[in-house]
């Protein structure tokens, strides 16, 4: 494991650094299975590895997962070169648990809280109870416990999985599929919530457009506006119309996609047979409590955008009509003036003719 550059000036080998020790450990001792999956909306990388000696506890398993991630980040620039936006980094630790009967798992909520809390942070925040649930059939249930409310300072999502320690190989494969469904659900949930910042920006942009539109409409109350002033107001409204239409081009599609992701999450929650885990926060309640307000916000933002776009369009049509009426009035005045000039010219011609006749 040591290169020639590790030798000191006196010919003795230097002690490897902590980072080098981690690399040596992960390269030589840990069999890792890597699974790459390409979905329509996202791509996932799964690194599966057994528990090392000294990391047998639930908290130790999370620490081992953190060390794996640090080792991955140290491999040249692989981590930073992952294409797209990194949405979710989850450390999943599964342990067998005793069961009073088939599917009735024994667990300690306070112990789980300690395992899931303060893994990286040194905060003295006491933490809340973990978010948990049981999924699957009654006799083949698996417990899923997540640190949604426990670790506001962490970089990762920590997931503790409990299953019957006497489960068969086939049952463990079924549990693995349940865990995969949960992670996919979490990814869709984050994709749905990712549009929240866009919704906040949209409300601010709509409010600015509405204020400017109100200023233009208030200027209509003045009856002695000149043609140039009306034309300037029309130009402002056309600018507002362009801005509102530009907002709607990309945002409507984004909100539509977010609502679709949210509906996927809600349907999967129904299909997963989610049951509350006593002593923990209700998983389904936490997910719905965060998801449903976001979906209502997206619908409200879309409706506000449509209302603003329609209001700007109506104001534009109104001002165009007023300008058309002004132009028509000017044309009528010009026509009357032209008629008067024509009559005057005709009268002058007759007088000149009569004067010539008198001379003759």
C-alpha positions as a Markdown table, in Angstrom:
| # | Residue | x | y | z |
|---|---|---|---|---|
| 1 | Unk | 0.0 | 0.0 | 0.0 |
| 2 | Unk | 2.8 | 2.6 | 0.2 |
| 3 | Unk | 4.6 | 4.2 | -2.7 |
| 4 | Unk | 8.2 | 5.4 | -2.9 |
| 5 | Unk | 7.0 | 8.9 | -2.2 |
| 6 | Unk | 5.9 | 7.7 | 1.3 |
| 7 | Unk | 9.5 | 7.2 | 2.4 |
| 8 | Unk | 11.1 | 9.8 | 4.5 |
| 9 | Unk | 14.6 | 11.3 | 4.1 |
| 10 | Unk | 16.1 | 8.7 | 6.5 |
| 11 | Unk | 14.7 | 5.8 | 4.4 |
| 12 | Unk | 11.9 | 4.9 | 6.9 |
| 13 | Unk | 8.4 | 4.5 | 5.7 |
| 14 | Unk | 6.0 | 7.2 | 6.9 |
| 15 | Unk | 2.7 | 6.3 | 8.6 |
| 16 | Unk | -0.2 | 6.5 | 6.0 |
| 17 | Unk | -2.7 | 9.3 | 6.5 |
| 18 | Unk | -6.2 | 8.7 | 7.7 |
| 19 | Unk | -7.5 | 9.2 | 4.2 |
| 20 | Unk | -5.1 | 6.6 | 2.8 |
| 21 | Unk | -6.1 | 4.2 | 5.5 |
| 22 | Unk | -9.7 | 4.5 | 4.5 |
| 23 | Unk | -8.9 | 3.9 | 0.9 |
| 24 | Unk | -6.8 | 0.8 | 1.7 |
| 25 | Unk | -9.6 | -0.5 | 3.9 |
| 26 | Unk | -12.3 | 0.0 | 1.3 |
| 27 | Unk | -10.2 | -1.3 | -1.6 |
| 28 | Unk | -8.9 | -4.4 | 0.1 |
| 29 | Unk | -11.5 | -5.6 | 2.6 |
| 30 | Unk | -15.0 | -4.6 | 1.5 |
| 31 | Unk | -16.9 | -6.4 | -1.3 |
| 32 | Unk | -19.2 | -3.7 | -2.8 |
| 33 | Unk | -21.9 | -4.3 | -5.3 |
| 34 | Unk | -22.8 | -1.3 | -7.4 |
| 35 | Unk | -26.2 | -1.0 | -9.1 |
| 36 | Unk | -26.9 | 1.7 | -11.7 |
| 37 | Unk | -30.6 | 2.4 | -12.6 |
| 38 | Unk | -31.8 | 4.8 | -15.2 |
| 39 | Unk | -35.4 | 6.1 | -14.7 |
| 40 | Unk | -37.3 | 8.6 | -16.9 |
| 41 | Unk | -36.9 | 11.4 | -14.3 |
| 42 | Unk | -33.7 | 10.5 | -12.5 |
| 43 | Unk | -30.8 | 8.1 | -12.2 |
| 44 | Unk | -29.8 | 6.2 | -9.1 |
| 45 | Unk | -26.5 | 4.6 | -7.9 |
| 46 | Unk | -26.8 | 2.0 | -5.2 |
| 47 | Unk | -23.7 | 0.8 | -3.3 |
| 48 | Unk | -24.4 | -2.4 | -1.3 |
| 49 | Unk | -21.8 | -3.6 | 1.2 |
| 50 | Unk | -21.8 | -5.8 | 4.4 |
| 51 | Unk | -21.3 | -4.5 | 7.9 |
| 52 | Unk | -17.6 | -4.3 | 8.9 |
| 53 | Unk | -16.3 | -5.4 | 12.3 |
| 54 | Unk | -16.8 | -2.6 | 14.8 |
| 55 | Unk | -19.8 | -1.2 | 13.0 |
| 56 | Unk | -22.4 | -3.8 | 14.0 |
| 57 | Unk | -24.7 | -1.3 | 15.7 |
| 58 | Unk | -27.3 | 0.8 | 13.9 |
| 59 | Unk | -25.4 | 4.0 | 14.5 |
| 60 | Unk | -22.1 | 2.3 | 13.6 |
| 61 | Unk | -23.7 | 1.2 | 10.3 |
| 62 | Unk | -24.5 | 4.8 | 9.5 |
| 63 | Unk | -20.9 | 5.8 | 10.3 |
| 64 | Unk | -19.7 | 3.1 | 8.0 |
| 65 | Unk | -22.0 | 4.5 | 5.2 |
| 66 | Unk | -20.5 | 8.0 | 5.8 |
| 67 | Unk | -17.0 | 6.6 | 5.4 |
| 68 | Unk | -18.0 | 5.0 | 2.2 |
| 69 | Unk | -19.3 | 8.3 | 0.9 |
| 70 | Unk | -16.1 | 10.1 | 1.9 |
| 71 | Unk | -14.1 | 7.4 | 0.1 |
| 72 | Unk | -16.2 | 7.8 | -3.1 |
| 73 | Unk | -15.7 | 11.6 | -2.9 |
| 74 | Unk | -11.9 | 11.1 | -2.7 |
| 75 | Unk | -11.9 | 9.1 | -6.0 |
| 76 | Unk | -10.5 | 11.9 | -8.3 |
| 77 | Unk | -13.5 | 14.0 | -9.3 |
| 78 | Unk | -16.1 | 11.2 | -9.8 |
| 79 | Unk | -18.5 | 12.6 | -7.2 |
| 80 | Unk | -18.4 | 16.1 | -8.5 |
| 81 | Unk | -18.7 | 14.9 | -12.1 |
| 82 | Unk | -22.0 | 13.1 | -11.6 |
| 83 | Unk | -24.3 | 14.7 | -14.3 |
| 84 | Unk | -27.4 | 16.6 | -13.3 |
| 85 | Unk | -28.4 | 17.8 | -9.9 |
| 86 | Unk | -27.8 | 15.7 | -6.8 |
| 87 | Unk | -31.2 | 15.3 | -5.1 |
| 88 | Unk | -30.8 | 12.6 | -2.5 |
| 89 | Unk | -28.0 | 10.9 | -0.7 |
| 90 | Unk | -29.4 | 8.2 | 1.6 |
| 91 | Unk | -27.6 | 5.9 | 4.0 |
| 92 | Unk | -29.8 | 2.8 | 4.5 |
| 93 | Unk | -28.9 | 0.5 | 7.4 |
| 94 | Unk | -30.9 | -2.8 | 7.8 |
| 95 | Unk | -30.9 | -5.0 | 10.8 |
| 96 | Unk | -32.7 | -8.1 | 11.9 |
| 97 | Unk | -34.9 | -7.7 | 14.9 |
| 98 | Unk | -36.8 | -10.1 | 17.2 |
| 99 | Unk | -40.5 | -10.6 | 16.7 |
| 100 | Unk | -43.1 | -11.7 | 19.2 |
| 101 | Unk | -44.8 | -13.4 | 16.3 |
| 102 | Unk | -44.6 | -13.3 | 12.5 |
| 103 | Unk | -44.5 | -9.7 | 11.4 |
| 104 | Unk | -44.7 | -8.3 | 14.9 |
| 105 | Unk | -41.3 | -6.7 | 15.3 |
| 106 | Unk | -39.8 | -5.6 | 18.7 |
| 107 | Unk | -38.0 | -2.2 | 18.7 |
| 108 | Unk | -37.1 | 0.6 | 21.0 |
| 109 | Unk | -38.2 | 4.1 | 19.7 |
| 110 | Unk | -35.8 | 5.9 | 22.0 |
| 111 | Unk | -32.9 | 3.7 | 20.8 |
| 112 | Unk | -33.9 | 4.4 | 17.2 |
| 113 | Unk | -34.0 | 8.1 | 18.0 |
| 114 | Unk | -30.5 | 8.0 | 19.4 |
| 115 | Unk | -29.3 | 6.0 | 16.4 |
| 116 | Unk | -30.8 | 8.4 | 13.8 |
| 117 | Unk | -29.9 | 11.7 | 15.7 |
| 118 | Unk | -26.7 | 13.6 | 15.8 |
| 119 | Unk | -24.7 | 11.4 | 13.5 |
| 120 | Unk | -22.7 | 14.3 | 12.0 |
| 121 | Unk | -23.8 | 17.4 | 13.9 |
| 122 | Unk | -22.6 | 18.5 | 17.3 |
| 123 | Unk | -25.8 | 20.4 | 17.9 |
| 124 | Unk | -27.4 | 20.1 | 21.3 |
| 125 | Unk | -30.8 | 20.0 | 19.7 |
| 126 | Unk | -32.6 | 17.3 | 21.6 |
| 127 | Unk | -34.4 | 15.9 | 18.6 |
| 128 | Unk | -37.9 | 14.7 | 18.0 |
| 129 | Unk | -39.2 | 11.2 | 17.7 |
| 130 | Unk | -38.2 | 9.5 | 14.4 |
| 131 | Unk | -40.6 | 9.2 | 11.6 |
| 132 | Unk | -41.5 | 5.5 | 11.1 |
| 133 | Unk | -43.9 | 3.0 | 9.6 |
| 134 | Unk | -44.4 | -0.6 | 8.8 |
| 135 | Unk | -45.0 | -1.6 | 5.2 |
| 136 | Unk | -45.9 | -4.9 | 3.5 |
| 137 | Unk | -48.3 | -7.7 | 4.4 |
| 138 | Unk | -49.1 | -8.4 | 8.0 |
| 139 | Unk | -46.8 | -11.4 | 8.4 |
| 140 | Unk | -44.0 | -10.0 | 6.2 |
| 141 | Unk | -43.7 | -6.4 | 7.5 |
| 142 | Unk | -40.6 | -4.4 | 7.4 |
| 143 | Unk | -40.1 | -1.3 | 9.6 |
| 144 | Unk | -38.8 | 1.9 | 8.0 |
| 145 | Unk | -37.6 | 4.7 | 10.2 |
| 146 | Unk | -36.3 | 8.0 | 8.8 |
| 147 | Unk | -34.6 | 11.1 | 10.3 |
| 148 | Unk | -36.9 | 13.7 | 8.7 |
| 149 | Unk | -37.2 | 15.8 | 11.9 |
| 150 | Unk | -34.1 | 14.7 | 13.8 |
| 151 | Unk | -31.1 | 16.0 | 12.0 |
| 152 | Unk | -31.6 | 19.5 | 10.4 |
| 153 | Unk | -27.9 | 19.9 | 9.9 |
| 154 | Unk | -27.0 | 16.6 | 8.2 |
| 155 | Unk | -26.0 | 16.2 | 4.5 |
| 156 | Unk | -27.7 | 12.8 | 4.1 |
| 157 | Unk | -31.0 | 11.0 | 4.7 |
| 158 | Unk | -30.6 | 8.3 | 7.3 |
| 159 | Unk | -32.9 | 5.3 | 7.0 |
| 160 | Unk | -33.1 | 2.5 | 9.6 |
| 161 | Unk | -34.6 | -0.7 | 8.4 |
| 162 | Unk | -35.9 | -3.4 | 10.8 |
| 163 | Unk | -37.0 | -6.9 | 9.6 |
| 164 | Unk | -37.7 | -10.3 | 11.2 |
| 165 | Unk | -34.3 | -11.9 | 12.0 |
| 166 | Unk | -35.8 | -15.3 | 11.2 |
| 167 | Unk | -36.9 | -14.2 | 7.7 |
| 168 | Unk | -36.1 | -16.5 | 4.7 |
| 169 | Unk | -34.0 | -15.5 | 1.7 |
| 170 | Unk | -37.1 | -15.0 | -0.4 |
| 171 | Unk | -38.7 | -12.8 | 2.3 |
| 172 | Unk | -35.5 | -10.7 | 2.5 |
| 173 | Unk | -35.7 | -10.2 | -1.3 |
| 174 | Unk | -39.2 | -8.9 | -0.8 |
| 175 | Unk | -38.0 | -6.5 | 2.0 |
| 176 | Unk | -35.3 | -5.3 | -0.4 |
| 177 | Unk | -38.0 | -4.4 | -2.9 |
| 178 | Unk | -40.0 | -2.5 | -0.3 |
| 179 | Unk | -36.9 | -0.5 | 0.6 |
| 180 | Unk | -36.4 | 0.3 | -3.1 |
| 181 | Unk | -40.0 | 1.5 | -3.4 |
| 182 | Unk | -39.5 | 3.7 | -0.4 |
| 183 | Unk | -36.3 | 5.3 | -1.9 |
| 184 | Unk | -38.1 | 5.8 | -5.3 |
| 185 | Unk | -41.0 | 7.4 | -3.4 |
| 186 | Unk | -38.6 | 9.7 | -1.6 |
| 187 | Unk | -37.0 | 10.7 | -4.9 |
| 188 | Unk | -40.4 | 11.6 | -6.4 |
| 189 | Unk | -41.3 | 13.5 | -3.2 |
| 190 | Unk | -38.2 | 15.6 | -3.5 |
| 191 | Unk | -38.9 | 16.2 | -7.3 |
| 192 | Unk | -42.3 | 17.4 | -6.4 |
| 193 | Unk | -41.2 | 19.7 | -3.6 |
| 194 | Unk | -38.3 | 21.1 | -5.7 |
| 195 | Unk | -40.8 | 23.5 | -7.4 |
| 196 | Unk | -41.6 | 25.2 | -4.2 |
| 197 | Unk | -38.9 | 27.9 | -4.7 |
| 198 | Unk | -40.2 | 28.5 | -8.2 |
| 199 | Unk | -43.7 | 29.0 | -6.8 |
| 200 | Unk | -42.4 | 31.6 | -4.3 |
| 201 | Unk | -40.6 | 33.4 | -7.1 |
| 202 | Unk | -43.8 | 33.3 | -9.3 |
| 203 | Unk | -45.9 | 34.9 | -6.5 |
| 204 | Unk | -43.4 | 37.7 | -6.2 |
| 205 | Unk | -43.2 | 38.2 | -10.0 |
| 206 | Unk | -47.1 | 38.2 | -10.3 |
| 207 | Unk | -47.4 | 40.7 | -7.5 |
| 208 | Unk | -45.0 | 43.1 | -9.3 |
| 209 | Unk | -46.9 | 42.7 | -12.6 |
| 210 | Unk | -50.2 | 43.4 | -10.9 |
| 211 | Unk | -48.9 | 46.5 | -9.2 |
| 212 | Unk | -47.6 | 47.9 | -12.5 |
| 213 | Unk | -50.9 | 47.0 | -14.2 |
| 214 | Unk | -52.8 | 48.8 | -11.5 |
| 215 | Unk | -50.7 | 51.9 | -12.0 |
| 216 | Unk | -51.5 | 51.9 | -15.8 |
| 217 | Unk | -55.2 | 51.3 | -15.2 |
| 218 | Unk | -55.3 | 54.2 | -12.6 |
| 219 | Unk | -53.9 | 56.5 | -15.3 |
| 220 | Unk | -56.9 | 55.8 | -17.5 |
| 221 | Unk | -59.1 | 57.7 | -15.0 |
| 222 | Unk | -57.6 | 60.9 | -16.3 |
| 223 | Unk | -59.7 | 62.0 | -19.2 |
| 224 | Unk | -57.2 | 64.5 | -20.7 |
| 225 | Unk | -54.5 | 62.0 | -21.6 |
| 226 | Unk | -52.8 | 62.9 | -24.8 |
| 227 | Unk | -52.4 | 60.4 | -27.6 |
| 228 | Unk | -48.7 | 60.1 | -26.8 |
| 229 | Unk | -49.5 | 59.2 | -23.2 |
| 230 | Unk | -52.0 | 56.6 | -24.2 |
| 231 | Unk | -49.4 | 55.1 | -26.6 |
| 232 | Unk | -46.8 | 55.0 | -23.8 |
| 233 | Unk | -49.3 | 53.2 | -21.5 |
| 234 | Unk | -50.0 | 50.7 | -24.3 |
| 235 | Unk | -46.3 | 50.0 | -24.6 |
| 236 | Unk | -46.1 | 49.3 | -20.8 |
| 237 | Unk | -49.0 | 46.9 | -21.0 |
| 238 | Unk | -47.5 | 45.1 | -24.0 |
| 239 | Unk | -44.3 | 44.7 | -21.9 |
| 240 | Unk | -46.4 | 43.3 | -19.0 |
| 241 | Unk | -48.1 | 41.0 | -21.3 |
| 242 | Unk | -44.8 | 39.7 | -22.6 |
| 243 | Unk | -43.5 | 39.2 | -19.1 |
| 244 | Unk | -46.6 | 37.3 | -18.0 |
| 245 | Unk | -46.5 | 35.0 | -21.0 |
| 246 | Unk | -42.8 | 34.4 | -20.6 |
| 247 | Unk | -43.5 | 33.3 | -17.0 |
| 248 | Unk | -46.2 | 30.9 | -18.1 |
| 249 | Unk | -44.2 | 29.2 | -20.9 |
| 250 | Unk | -41.8 | 27.2 | -18.6 |
| 251 | Unk | -43.5 | 27.3 | -15.2 |
| 252 | Unk | -46.8 | 25.7 | -16.2 |
| 253 | Unk | -45.0 | 22.7 | -17.5 |
| 254 | Unk | -42.9 | 22.5 | -14.3 |
| 255 | Unk | -45.9 | 22.7 | -12.1 |
| 256 | Unk | -47.6 | 20.1 | -14.2 |
| 257 | Unk | -44.7 | 17.8 | -13.7 |
| 258 | Unk | -44.5 | 18.5 | -10.0 |
| 259 | Unk | -48.2 | 17.7 | -9.6 |
| 260 | Unk | -47.7 | 14.4 | -11.5 |
| 261 | Unk | -44.8 | 13.5 | -9.2 |
| 262 | Unk | -46.9 | 14.3 | -6.2 |
| 263 | Unk | -49.7 | 12.1 | -7.4 |
| 264 | Unk | -47.2 | 9.3 | -7.9 |
| 265 | Unk | -46.1 | 9.6 | -4.3 |
| 266 | Unk | -49.7 | 9.5 | -3.1 |
| 267 | Unk | -50.6 | 6.5 | -5.2 |
| 268 | Unk | -47.5 | 4.6 | -4.0 |
| 269 | Unk | -48.3 | 5.4 | -0.4 |
| 270 | Unk | -51.7 | 3.8 | -0.9 |
| 271 | Unk | -50.1 | 0.7 | -2.5 |
| 272 | Unk | -47.4 | 0.2 | 0.1 |
| 273 | Unk | -49.9 | -0.7 | 2.9 |
| 274 | Unk | -48.3 | 1.8 | 5.2 |
| 275 | Unk | -49.1 | 1.3 | 8.9 |
| 276 | Unk | -48.1 | 3.6 | 11.8 |
| 277 | Unk | -45.2 | 2.5 | 14.0 |
| 278 | Unk | -46.0 | 3.1 | 17.7 |
| 279 | Unk | -43.7 | 5.6 | 19.4 |
| 280 | Unk | -42.8 | 7.4 | 16.2 |
| 281 | Unk | -44.2 | 10.1 | 14.0 |
| 282 | Unk | -46.6 | 8.9 | 11.4 |
| 283 | Unk | -44.7 | 8.4 | 8.2 |
| 284 | Unk | -47.7 | 8.8 | 5.9 |
| 285 | Unk | -48.9 | 11.8 | 7.9 |
| 286 | Unk | -45.5 | 13.6 | 7.6 |
| 287 | Unk | -45.3 | 12.9 | 3.9 |
| 288 | Unk | -48.8 | 14.1 | 3.2 |
| 289 | Unk | -48.5 | 17.1 | 5.5 |
| 290 | Unk | -45.5 | 18.4 | 3.4 |
| 291 | Unk | -46.8 | 17.2 | 0.0 |
| 292 | Unk | -50.4 | 18.3 | -0.1 |
| 293 | Unk | -49.8 | 22.0 | 0.8 |
| 294 | Unk | -47.1 | 22.1 | -1.9 |
| 295 | Unk | -49.6 | 20.7 | -4.5 |
| 296 | Unk | -52.2 | 23.3 | -3.4 |
| 297 | Unk | -49.5 | 26.0 | -3.8 |
| 298 | Unk | -48.7 | 25.0 | -7.3 |
| 299 | Unk | -52.4 | 25.0 | -8.3 |
| 300 | Unk | -52.9 | 28.4 | -6.7 |
| 301 | Unk | -49.8 | 29.8 | -8.4 |
| 302 | Unk | -51.0 | 28.5 | -11.7 |
| 303 | Unk | -54.4 | 30.0 | -11.2 |
| 304 | Unk | -52.9 | 33.4 | -10.2 |
| 305 | Unk | -50.7 | 33.4 | -13.2 |
| 306 | Unk | -53.7 | 32.7 | -15.5 |
| 307 | Unk | -55.7 | 35.5 | -13.8 |
| 308 | Unk | -52.9 | 38.0 | -14.2 |
| 309 | Unk | -52.3 | 37.0 | -17.8 |
| 310 | Unk | -56.0 | 37.5 | -18.6 |
| 311 | Unk | -56.1 | 40.8 | -16.7 |
| 312 | Unk | -53.2 | 42.1 | -18.7 |
| 313 | Unk | -54.8 | 40.9 | -21.9 |
| 314 | Unk | -58.1 | 42.7 | -21.1 |
| 315 | Unk | -56.2 | 45.9 | -20.2 |
| 316 | Unk | -54.3 | 45.7 | -23.5 |
| 317 | Unk | -57.5 | 45.2 | -25.5 |
| 318 | Unk | -59.2 | 48.1 | -23.6 |
| 319 | Unk | -56.3 | 50.5 | -24.3 |
| 320 | Unk | -56.1 | 49.4 | -27.9 |
| 321 | Unk | -59.8 | 50.2 | -28.3 |
| 322 | Unk | -59.3 | 53.7 | -26.7 |
| 323 | Unk | -56.3 | 54.4 | -29.0 |
| 324 | Unk | -58.3 | 53.2 | -32.0 |
| 325 | Unk | -61.2 | 55.5 | -31.0 |
| 326 | Unk | -58.7 | 58.4 | -30.7 |
| 327 | Unk | -57.3 | 57.6 | -34.1 |
| 328 | Unk | -60.8 | 57.3 | -35.6 |
| 329 | Unk | -61.8 | 60.7 | -34.0 |
| 330 | Unk | -58.7 | 62.3 | -35.5 |
| 331 | Unk | -59.5 | 60.8 | -38.9 |
| 332 | Unk | -63.1 | 62.1 | -38.6 |
| 333 | Unk | -61.8 | 65.6 | -37.7 |
| 334 | Unk | -59.4 | 65.5 | -40.6 |
| 335 | Unk | -62.2 | 64.4 | -42.9 |
| 336 | Unk | -64.4 | 67.3 | -41.7 |
| 337 | Unk | -61.5 | 69.7 | -42.1 |
| 338 | Unk | -60.8 | 68.4 | -45.6 |
| 339 | Unk | -64.5 | 68.8 | -46.5 |
| 340 | Unk | -64.5 | 72.4 | -45.3 |
| 341 | Unk | -61.4 | 73.2 | -47.2 |
| 342 | Unk | -62.9 | 71.6 | -50.3 |
| 343 | Unk | -66.1 | 73.7 | -50.0 |
| 344 | Unk | -64.1 | 76.8 | -49.4 |
| 345 | Unk | -62.0 | 76.1 | -52.5 |
| 346 | Unk | -65.1 | 75.5 | -54.6 |
| 347 | Unk | -66.8 | 78.7 | -53.3 |
| 348 | Unk | -63.6 | 80.7 | -54.1 |
| 349 | Unk | -63.6 | 79.2 | -57.6 |
| 350 | Unk | -67.2 | 80.3 | -58.2 |
| 351 | Unk | -66.5 | 83.8 | -57.0 |
| 352 | Unk | -63.5 | 84.1 | -59.3 |
| 353 | Unk | -65.7 | 82.8 | -62.2 |
| 354 | Unk | -68.5 | 85.3 | -61.5 |
| 355 | Unk | -66.0 | 88.1 | -61.3 |
| 356 | Unk | -64.7 | 87.2 | -64.7 |
| 357 | Unk | -68.2 | 87.1 | -66.1 |
| 358 | Unk | -68.9 | 90.6 | -64.8 |
| 359 | Unk | -65.8 | 91.9 | -66.4 |
| 360 | Unk | -67.0 | 90.5 | -69.7 |
